[in-house]
Amino acid sequence: MVDRHNQSFFGQSSGMTLISASKSDPFIFIKCIKKKNDGNWEKPSLGEGKTVKCNLDEIVMILEVLKGKRKAWSSYHNFNDSKTSISFKWDEKSDDKVYINIGNYSKMLSYSQIVIMRMLLEHLLKEKIIYATVPNSKYLSNKDTEEELINANVEEVNELPVIVEEKVEFNDDKISKINGTIKGESNKAILLNLDDGKEIWFPKSVIRSNYSLEKEGNQSFLIDTWILKKNNIIV
């Protein structure tokens, strides 16, 4: 069993790479790049592109979408004052396309890519549940011997890992939470009856949370703040 996994999904103008540096890491990285106007691809080594870190909970939710158990899932990361929206969503008119949006980067997965990514994430999740949930797991690899563990520096063994978290935030200057009832739907928008009585059409692209078209009554929605301000909705 290998310790590192790296799989790329490329199209004509956008690319995405899924990276697991170690089975003992409770997270993966998703790196996005796109083709520039001059025809060259962005280079992460030059600080180009976008990389996000997804924890075990988020891996589970991504898998729920890739398995077809959810139509969409979205999250919002705040890391080092850099705020990034993330979403995985099935094509509304097709059952063999998934659209991924990470910040300003977009990638469409074809059916074969969906299957590969799903199988890889299923493998990684099982692997990380075993190895990433063991305290001080970096000392428990197959290469370690009992003697090495006994002679390991006590101060180093007892040192807790520094975990840098990407927090999910909803009520900030880019995404806001509102309540309303769905009154209508088109291919690209839904009609919401808000708590203040206003009825407004919102593009589905600005709605960052899951919602149920079948559900009657009030629901909560995470929506891009700019469109709320445009419609004079107090947030």
Contacts in CASP RR format, 6 or more apart in sequence:
PFRMAT RR
TARGET T0000
AUTHOR 0000-0000-0000
METHOD contacts of the structure
MODEL  1
MVDRHNQSFFGQSSGMTLISASKSDPFIFIKCIKKKNDGNWEKPSLGEGK
TVKCNLDEIVMILEVLKGKRKAWSSYHNFNDSKTSISFKWDEKSDDKVYI
NIGNYSKMLSYSQIVIMRMLLEHLLKEKIIYATVPNSKYLSNKDTEEELI
NANVEEVNELPVIVEEKVEFNDDKISKINGTIKGESNKAILLNLDDGKEI
WFPKSVIRSNYSLEKEGNQSFLIDTWILKKNNIIV
1 23 0 8 1.000
1 127 0 8 1.000
3 22 0 8 1.000
3 23 0 8 1.000
3 141 0 8 1.000
4 20 0 8 1.000
4 21 0 8 1.000
4 22 0 8 1.000
5 18 0 8 1.000
5 19 0 8 1.000
5 20 0 8 1.000
5 120 0 8 1.000
5 123 0 8 1.000
5 124 0 8 1.000
6 17 0 8 1.000
6 18 0 8 1.000
6 19 0 8 1.000
6 20 0 8 1.000
7 17 0 8 1.000
7 18 0 8 1.000
7 116 0 8 1.000
7 117 0 8 1.000
7 120 0 8 1.000
8 15 0 8 1.000
8 16 0 8 1.000
8 17 0 8 1.000
8 18 0 8 1.000
9 15 0 8 1.000
9 16 0 8 1.000
9 17 0 8 1.000
9 18 0 8 1.000
9 107 0 8 1.000
9 109 0 8 1.000
9 113 0 8 1.000
9 116 0 8 1.000
9 117 0 8 1.000
10 16 0 8 1.000
11 107 0 8 1.000
12 35 0 8 1.000
13 34 0 8 1.000
13 35 0 8 1.000
14 32 0 8 1.000
14 33 0 8 1.000
14 34 0 8 1.000
14 35 0 8 1.000
14 105 0 8 1.000
14 106 0 8 1.000
14 107 0 8 1.000
15 32 0 8 1.000
15 33 0 8 1.000
15 34 0 8 1.000
15 107 0 8 1.000
16 30 0 8 1.000
16 31 0 8 1.000
16 32 0 8 1.000
16 33 0 8 1.000
16 100 0 8 1.000
16 102 0 8 1.000
16 105 0 8 1.000
16 107 0 8 1.000
17 30 0 8 1.000
17 31 0 8 1.000
17 32 0 8 1.000
18 28 0 8 1.000
18 29 0 8 1.000
18 30 0 8 1.000
18 117 0 8 1.000
18 120 0 8 1.000
18 121 0 8 1.000
19 28 0 8 1.000
19 29 0 8 1.000
19 30 0 8 1.000
19 31 0 8 1.000
20 28 0 8 1.000
20 29 0 8 1.000
20 124 0 8 1.000
20 128 0 8 1.000
21 29 0 8 1.000
22 138 0 8 1.000
23 124 0 8 1.000
23 127 0 8 1.000
23 128 0 8 1.000
23 130 0 8 1.000
23 131 0 8 1.000
23 132 0 8 1.000
24 128 0 8 1.000
24 131 0 8 1.000
24 132 0 8 1.000
24 134 0 8 1.000
24 137 0 8 1.000
24 138 0 8 1.000
24 140 0 8 1.000
24 141 0 8 1.000
25 128 0 8 1.000
25 132 0 8 1.000
26 55 0 8 1.000
26 56 0 8 1.000
26 128 0 8 1.000
26 132 0 8 1.000
26 133 0 8 1.000
27 53 0 8 1.000
27 54 0 8 1.000
27 55 0 8 1.000
27 56 0 8 1.000
28 53 0 8 1.000
28 54 0 8 1.000
28 59 0 8 1.000
28 121 0 8 1.000
28 124 0 8 1.000
29 51 0 8 1.000
29 52 0 8 1.000
29 53 0 8 1.000
29 54 0 8 1.000
30 51 0 8 1.000
30 52 0 8 1.000
30 54 0 8 1.000
30 102 0 8 1.000
31 44 0 8 1.000
31 49 0 8 1.000
31 50 0 8 1.000
31 51 0 8 1.000
32 49 0 8 1.000
32 50 0 8 1.000
32 51 0 8 1.000
32 102 0 8 1.000
32 105 0 8 1.000
32 107 0 8 1.000
33 41 0 8 1.000
33 42 0 8 1.000
33 43 0 8 1.000
33 44 0 8 1.000
33 48 0 8 1.000
33 49 0 8 1.000
33 50 0 8 1.000
33 105 0 8 1.000
34 41 0 8 1.000
34 42 0 8 1.000
34 49 0 8 1.000
34 105 0 8 1.000
35 41 0 8 1.000
35 42 0 8 1.000
36 42 0 8 1.000
42 48 0 8 1.000
42 49 0 8 1.000
44 51 0 8 1.000
49 105 0 8 1.000
50 84 0 8 1.000
50 102 0 8 1.000
50 103 0 8 1.000
50 104 0 8 1.000
50 105 0 8 1.000
52 77 0 8 1.000
52 79 0 8 1.000
52 84 0 8 1.000
52 86 0 8 1.000
52 102 0 8 1.000
52 166 0 8 1.000
53 77 0 8 1.000
53 79 0 8 1.000
53 164 0 8 1.000
53 166 0 8 1.000
54 62 0 8 1.000
54 86 0 8 1.000
55 165 0 8 1.000
55 166 0 8 1.000
56 125 0 8 1.000
56 128 0 8 1.000
56 129 0 8 1.000
56 132 0 8 1.000
58 75 0 8 1.000
58 86 0 8 1.000
59 121 0 8 1.000
59 124 0 8 1.000
59 125 0 8 1.000
59 128 0 8 1.000
60 125 0 8 1.000
61 70 0 8 1.000
61 73 0 8 1.000
61 75 0 8 1.000
62 73 0 8 1.000
62 88 0 8 1.000
62 121 0 8 1.000
63 118 0 8 1.000
63 121 0 8 1.000
63 122 0 8 1.000
63 125 0 8 1.000
64 70 0 8 1.000
64 73 0 8 1.000
65 71 0 8 1.000
65 72 0 8 1.000
65 73 0 8 1.000
65 88 0 8 1.000
65 89 0 8 1.000
65 90 0 8 1.000
65 98 0 8 1.000
66 88 0 8 1.000
66 98 0 8 1.000
66 114 0 8 1.000
66 117 0 8 1.000
66 118 0 8 1.000
66 121 0 8 1.000
67 118 0 8 1.000
68 90 0 8 1.000
70 210 0 8 1.000
71 89 0 8 1.000
71 90 0 8 1.000
71 210 0 8 1.000
72 87 0 8 1.000
72 88 0 8 1.000
72 89 0 8 1.000
72 90 0 8 1.000
72 210 0 8 1.000
73 87 0 8 1.000
73 88 0 8 1.000
73 89 0 8 1.000
73 210 0 8 1.000
74 85 0 8 1.000
74 86 0 8 1.000
74 87 0 8 1.000
74 88 0 8 1.000
74 89 0 8 1.000
74 208 0 8 1.000
74 209 0 8 1.000
74 210 0 8 1.000
74 222 0 8 1.000
75 85 0 8 1.000
75 86 0 8 1.000
75 87 0 8 1.000
75 168 0 8 1.000
76 83 0 8 1.000
76 84 0 8 1.000
76 85 0 8 1.000
76 86 0 8 1.000
76 168 0 8 1.000
76 169 0 8 1.000
76 170 0 8 1.000
76 174 0 8 1.000
76 175 0 8 1.000
76 208 0 8 1.000
76 222 0 8 1.000
77 83 0 8 1.000
77 84 0 8 1.000
77 85 0 8 1.000
77 86 0 8 1.000
77 166 0 8 1.000
77 167 0 8 1.000
77 168 0 8 1.000
77 169 0 8 1.000
78 166 0 8 1.000
78 167 0 8 1.000
78 168 0 8 1.000
78 169 0 8 1.000
78 172 0 8 1.000
79 164 0 8 1.000
79 166 0 8 1.000
79 167 0 8 1.000
83 169 0 8 1.000
83 172 0 8 1.000
83 174 0 8 1.000
84 102 0 8 1.000
84 103 0 8 1.000
85 101 0 8 1.000
85 102 0 8 1.000
85 103 0 8 1.000
85 174 0 8 1.000
85 175 0 8 1.000
85 208 0 8 1.000
86 101 0 8 1.000
86 102 0 8 1.000
86 103 0 8 1.000
87 99 0 8 1.000
87 100 0 8 1.000
87 101 0 8 1.000
87 208 0 8 1.000
88 98 0 8 1.000
88 99 0 8 1.000
88 100 0 8 1.000
89 98 0 8 1.000
89 99 0 8 1.000
89 100 0 8 1.000
89 101 0 8 1.000
90 97 0 8 1.000
90 98 0 8 1.000
90 99 0 8 1.000
91 97 0 8 1.000
91 98 0 8 1.000
91 99 0 8 1.000
92 187 0 8 1.000
93 187 0 8 1.000
96 110 0 8 1.000
96 111 0 8 1.000
96 114 0 8 1.000
97 108 0 8 1.000
97 109 0 8 1.000
97 110 0 8 1.000
97 111 0 8 1.000
97 114 0 8 1.000
98 108 0 8 1.000
98 109 0 8 1.000
98 114 0 8 1.000
99 106 0 8 1.000
99 107 0 8 1.000
99 108 0 8 1.000
99 109 0 8 1.000
100 106 0 8 1.000
100 107 0 8 1.000
100 108 0 8 1.000
100 109 0 8 1.000
109 117 0 8 1.000
131 137 0 8 1.000
131 140 0 8 1.000
134 140 0 8 1.000
136 157 0 8 1.000
139 148 0 8 1.000
139 149 0 8 1.000
139 152 0 8 1.000
139 157 0 8 1.000
169 175 0 8 1.000
170 176 0 8 1.000
170 177 0 8 1.000
170 222 0 8 1.000
171 177 0 8 1.000
172 225 0 8 1.000
173 225 0 8 1.000
174 224 0 8 1.000
174 225 0 8 1.000
174 226 0 8 1.000
175 208 0 8 1.000
175 222 0 8 1.000
175 223 0 8 1.000
175 224 0 8 1.000
175 225 0 8 1.000
176 222 0 8 1.000
176 223 0 8 1.000
176 224 0 8 1.000
176 225 0 8 1.000
176 228 0 8 1.000
176 235 0 8 1.000
177 220 0 8 1.000
177 221 0 8 1.000
177 222 0 8 1.000
177 223 0 8 1.000
178 192 0 8 1.000
178 194 0 8 1.000
178 195 0 8 1.000
178 220 0 8 1.000
178 221 0 8 1.000
178 223 0 8 1.000
178 228 0 8 1.000
178 233 0 8 1.000
178 235 0 8 1.000
179 194 0 8 1.000
179 195 0 8 1.000
179 218 0 8 1.000
179 219 0 8 1.000
179 220 0 8 1.000
179 221 0 8 1.000
180 192 0 8 1.000
180 193 0 8 1.000
180 194 0 8 1.000
180 195 0 8 1.000
180 217 0 8 1.000
180 218 0 8 1.000
180 219 0 8 1.000
180 220 0 8 1.000
180 221 0 8 1.000
181 192 0 8 1.000
181 193 0 8 1.000
181 216 0 8 1.000
181 217 0 8 1.000
181 218 0 8 1.000
181 219 0 8 1.000
182 190 0 8 1.000
182 191 0 8 1.000
182 192 0 8 1.000
182 193 0 8 1.000
182 211 0 8 1.000
182 213 0 8 1.000
182 215 0 8 1.000
182 219 0 8 1.000
183 191 0 8 1.000
183 192 0 8 1.000
183 193 0 8 1.000
183 199 0 8 1.000
184 190 0 8 1.000
184 191 0 8 1.000
185 191 0 8 1.000
185 213 0 8 1.000
186 201 0 8 1.000
188 203 0 8 1.000
188 204 0 8 1.000
188 205 0 8 1.000
189 201 0 8 1.000
189 202 0 8 1.000
189 203 0 8 1.000
189 204 0 8 1.000
190 201 0 8 1.000
190 202 0 8 1.000
190 204 0 8 1.000
190 207 0 8 1.000
190 211 0 8 1.000
190 213 0 8 1.000
191 199 0 8 1.000
191 200 0 8 1.000
191 201 0 8 1.000
191 202 0 8 1.000
192 199 0 8 1.000
192 200 0 8 1.000
192 201 0 8 1.000
192 202 0 8 1.000
192 221 0 8 1.000
193 199 0 8 1.000
194 200 0 8 1.000
194 233 0 8 1.000
195 218 0 8 1.000
198 231 0 8 1.000
198 233 0 8 1.000
200 231 0 8 1.000
200 233 0 8 1.000
202 221 0 8 1.000
202 223 0 8 1.000
202 227 0 8 1.000
203 227 0 8 1.000
206 223 0 8 1.000
206 224 0 8 1.000
206 227 0 8 1.000
207 221 0 8 1.000
207 222 0 8 1.000
207 223 0 8 1.000
208 222 0 8 1.000
208 223 0 8 1.000
208 224 0 8 1.000
209 220 0 8 1.000
209 221 0 8 1.000
209 222 0 8 1.000
211 219 0 8 1.000
211 221 0 8 1.000
212 219 0 8 1.000
225 235 0 8 1.000
228 235 0 8 1.000
229 235 0 8 1.000
END
